[in-house]
């Protein structure tokens, strides 16, 4: 017979109310912990984040060579609920990809938009990328993502992605030469996300 523990009455009452069950005064350790965790009692923040993100998908997309309509169509096809813009400067010469027009069009499509500047690559990193100086580029990316503001925005991105289907947006079509790949990896580490890179239909 499993060892029964007396559960503190106020906590037990709260657990019963939240879980919609009646357990009585004595419950097994495993049963009590299961109910407690189901409402967030007795669980560490890291545990809750991992449980919330288990088997959640995290997407990324680049708009290089694509129109706004093609990008939004790809997001809708993937069931994206929030687009996370990880550009340092949310501005673009391509029509429809600066912050305001992009956010407005996404809202019309029923997709949320958030710009997290802390996860962007600074100018020197963008210049290194264009010059294909990859060692320099990735070192700049690592240094940038180690800043306190990056850590803050990374935690926010993880929370957003844990609450719905989120997609990271940057410019490069190829995720392997874009810093969003590293951002996605950092979000996935220890949080249960599976990362999927999606691409707009060039024939759209």
C-alpha positions as CSV (number, residue, x, y, z in Angstrom):
1,X,0.0,0.0,0.0
2,X,1.4,3.4,-0.9
3,X,2.3,5.7,1.9
4,X,-0.5,8.2,2.5
5,X,0.4,11.8,3.5
6,X,-1.8,14.3,5.2
7,X,-2.2,17.2,2.9
8,X,-2.4,20.7,4.4
9,X,-6.2,21.5,4.3
10,X,-6.0,24.9,2.6
11,X,-3.6,23.7,-0.1
12,X,-5.7,20.5,-0.6
13,X,-8.8,22.5,-1.0
14,X,-7.2,24.7,-3.6
15,X,-5.9,21.7,-5.4
16,X,-9.3,20.0,-5.4
17,X,-11.0,23.1,-6.7
18,X,-8.6,23.7,-9.5
19,X,-8.4,20.1,-10.5
20,X,-12.2,19.5,-10.2
21,X,-11.7,16.4,-8.0
22,X,-12.4,15.3,-4.5
23,X,-9.5,13.5,-2.8
24,X,-10.3,13.4,0.8
25,X,-7.9,14.0,3.6
26,X,-5.4,11.3,2.7
27,X,-3.8,11.1,-0.7
28,X,-0.7,9.2,-2.0
29,X,2.5,11.1,-2.6
30,X,2.3,10.5,-6.4
31,X,-1.4,11.6,-6.6
32,X,-0.8,14.7,-4.6
33,X,2.2,15.8,-6.6
34,X,0.3,15.2,-9.8
35,X,-2.5,17.5,-8.8
36,X,-0.2,20.1,-7.3
37,X,1.8,20.2,-10.5
38,X,-1.4,20.5,-12.6
39,X,-2.1,23.9,-11.0
40,X,1.5,25.0,-10.6
41,X,1.9,24.2,-6.8
42,X,5.2,22.7,-5.7
43,X,6.7,23.0,-9.2
44,X,9.8,24.9,-10.0
45,X,9.6,27.6,-12.8
46,X,12.0,25.7,-15.0
47,X,9.8,22.6,-14.7
48,X,6.7,24.5,-15.6
49,X,8.4,26.0,-18.7
50,X,9.6,22.6,-19.9
51,X,6.2,21.1,-19.4
52,X,4.4,23.9,-21.2
53,X,6.8,23.6,-24.2
54,X,7.0,19.8,-24.5
55,X,6.5,18.8,-28.1
56,X,5.8,22.4,-29.1
57,X,7.0,23.5,-32.5
58,X,9.0,26.6,-33.1
59,X,9.2,28.0,-36.6
60,X,11.5,30.4,-38.5
61,X,11.1,32.2,-41.8
62,X,13.1,34.6,-44.0
63,X,11.5,37.0,-46.4
64,X,14.5,37.3,-48.8
65,X,13.1,37.2,-52.4
66,X,9.5,36.9,-51.3
67,X,6.5,39.3,-51.2
68,X,4.6,40.0,-48.1
69,X,1.6,38.0,-49.3
70,X,3.7,34.9,-49.8
71,X,5.2,35.2,-46.3
72,X,1.8,35.6,-44.7
73,X,0.4,32.7,-46.7
74,X,3.3,30.5,-45.4
75,X,2.6,31.6,-41.8
76,X,-1.1,30.8,-42.1
77,X,-0.4,27.4,-43.7
78,X,1.8,26.6,-40.7
79,X,-0.9,27.7,-38.2
80,X,1.3,30.5,-36.8
81,X,-0.4,32.6,-34.1
82,X,2.5,35.1,-33.4
83,X,5.3,36.3,-35.6
84,X,8.4,37.3,-33.6
85,X,10.5,39.8,-35.5
86,X,14.2,39.2,-34.5
87,X,15.7,41.9,-36.7
88,X,17.7,44.6,-34.9
89,X,16.0,47.3,-37.1
90,X,12.5,46.3,-38.3
91,X,12.9,48.2,-41.5
92,X,13.1,47.0,-45.1
93,X,13.4,48.3,-48.6
94,X,11.1,45.5,-49.6
95,X,7.5,46.7,-49.6
96,X,5.5,45.4,-46.7
97,X,8.3,44.3,-44.4
98,X,8.9,47.4,-42.3
99,X,7.4,47.1,-38.8
100,X,4.1,49.1,-39.2
101,X,2.8,47.7,-42.5
102,X,3.9,44.2,-41.6
103,X,2.2,44.3,-38.2
104,X,-1.0,45.7,-39.8
105,X,-1.2,43.1,-42.5
106,X,-0.5,40.3,-40.0
107,X,-3.3,41.6,-37.8
108,X,-5.7,41.4,-40.7
109,X,-4.7,37.8,-41.2
110,X,-5.3,37.1,-37.5
111,X,-1.6,36.7,-36.6
112,X,0.1,38.6,-33.8
113,X,3.3,40.5,-34.2
114,X,6.0,41.4,-31.7
115,X,9.5,42.9,-32.3
116,X,12.2,41.8,-29.9
117,X,15.1,44.1,-30.7
118,X,17.3,42.4,-28.0
119,X,17.5,39.4,-30.2
120,X,18.7,41.3,-33.3
121,X,22.2,41.3,-34.8
122,X,24.0,44.7,-34.6
123,X,25.3,46.5,-37.6
124,X,28.8,45.0,-37.5
125,X,27.3,41.5,-37.5
126,X,25.1,42.3,-40.6
127,X,28.2,43.7,-42.4
128,X,30.2,40.6,-41.6
129,X,27.3,38.5,-42.9
130,X,27.1,40.3,-46.2
131,X,30.9,40.0,-46.6
132,X,30.6,36.2,-45.8
133,X,33.0,36.5,-43.0
134,X,31.3,33.6,-41.2
135,X,33.6,33.2,-38.1
136,X,33.4,36.9,-37.4
137,X,29.6,36.9,-38.0
138,X,28.8,34.0,-35.6
139,X,31.1,35.4,-32.9
140,X,29.3,38.7,-33.1
141,X,26.0,36.8,-32.9
142,X,27.1,34.9,-29.8
143,X,28.3,38.1,-28.1
144,X,25.1,39.9,-28.9
145,X,22.9,37.2,-27.6
146,X,24.8,37.1,-24.3
147,X,23.8,40.6,-23.4
148,X,21.3,41.2,-20.6
149,X,18.7,42.7,-23.0
150,X,19.0,39.6,-25.2
151,X,18.5,37.3,-22.3
152,X,15.4,39.3,-21.3
153,X,13.9,39.1,-24.9
154,X,14.9,35.5,-25.2
155,X,12.8,34.6,-22.1
156,X,9.9,36.6,-23.5
157,X,10.2,34.8,-26.9
158,X,10.2,31.4,-25.0
159,X,7.0,32.4,-23.2
160,X,5.3,33.5,-26.4
161,X,6.3,30.3,-28.2
162,X,5.1,28.3,-25.2
163,X,1.6,29.8,-25.4
164,X,1.0,29.3,-29.2
165,X,2.6,28.6,-32.5
166,X,5.3,31.2,-33.0
167,X,7.7,31.9,-35.9
168,X,10.9,33.9,-35.8
169,X,11.3,36.4,-38.7
170,X,14.5,37.7,-40.3
171,X,15.7,38.5,-43.8
172,X,17.9,35.7,-45.1
173,X,16.1,32.9,-46.9
174,X,18.7,30.3,-45.8
175,X,18.4,29.9,-42.0
176,X,21.9,28.4,-41.8
177,X,23.4,31.8,-42.6
178,X,21.0,33.8,-40.4
179,X,21.2,34.5,-36.7
180,X,17.6,33.4,-36.3
181,X,18.9,29.8,-36.4
182,X,21.0,30.4,-33.3
183,X,18.1,32.2,-31.6
184,X,15.9,29.2,-32.3
185,X,18.5,26.8,-31.0
186,X,18.8,28.8,-27.8
187,X,15.0,28.8,-27.3
188,X,14.9,25.0,-27.9
189,X,17.7,24.2,-25.5
190,X,16.1,22.8,-22.3
191,X,12.5,23.9,-23.3
192,X,11.3,21.1,-25.5
193,X,10.8,23.0,-28.8
194,X,11.3,21.3,-32.1
195,X,12.6,23.8,-34.7
196,X,11.2,23.9,-38.2
197,X,12.3,26.3,-40.9
198,X,9.6,27.3,-43.3
199,X,9.9,29.1,-46.7
200,X,7.5,31.3,-48.6
201,X,6.3,29.8,-51.9
202,X,8.3,31.5,-54.7
203,X,5.4,31.0,-57.1
204,X,3.0,32.8,-54.9
